[in-house]
């Protein structure tokens, strides 16, 4: 029961605390992605979250911007209503999901 309460706290905290703007949050780790975000070239991260909520239910745990060889991606860590943790690699320009990995709450694949 103690773990469940902690897990619920972590999930609720992640969803209720607004994150800083993408460009400020990731500028140190990814200059080109941060520049694109600041210029408005990338689709808004909130739009990606809304798309994922509609298709997969649940909510975000974490999100990062990643620079691939040919494009910029959002790496979104997601918790479904059923307790599965999914990791999406989403094209930050088009919103297309390029890759999905998943784990159940117990850590299995």
Buried (B, 14 or more C-beta within 10 A) or exposed (E): EEEEEEEEEEBEEBBEEEEEEBBEBBBEEBEEBBBBBBEEEBBEBEEBBEBBBEEBEBBBBEBBBBBEEEBBBBBBBBBBEEEBBBBBBBBBEEBEBEEEEBEEEEEEE
